[in-house]
């Protein structure tokens, strides 16, 4: 609202030991654990809740059956429910949607949930 940044405290770490705070600081700055171990690594987190809701709604309304009634090539019929859900979640161009579904450039968990390697 009004161009202002908003922040929200998720937890308070003031009661943590200084060593634990230092380790967290290093992890957040992508410097790795202080002891050189590999116990925790952030790989990648993708938004999921709205994707699950849209997919669930599509399944409940038999979106795949509706799409199957379209007279089009089989590959297009197979990809159409994915495109519909992607457009509902984030209405962008077809090229941008393809980029959002690709594993390397994904902006949500939709491609991973549907097992899409390339789109």
QUILIN-V577879 format. One line per field, one symbol per residue. psi: psi as a letter, one per 40 degrees, with the letter a starting at -180 (. if undefined). burial: b if it has 24 or more other C-alpha atoms within 12 Angstrom, else e. Layout:
# QUILIN-V577879
psi: ???
burial: ???
This chain:
# QUILIN-V577879
psi: heeiiiihhdihedeiidddddddddddefeiideeifdhhhchhiidddddddddddddefddddddehgiidddddeddddddddddggaiddddddddhddeieaeddddefhdi.
burial: eeeeeeeeeeeeeeeeeeeeeeeeeeeeeeeeeeeeeeeeeeeeeeeeeebeebbeebeeeebbeebeeeeeeeeeebbbbbbbbbbebeeeeeeebbbbbbeeebbbbbbbebeeeeb
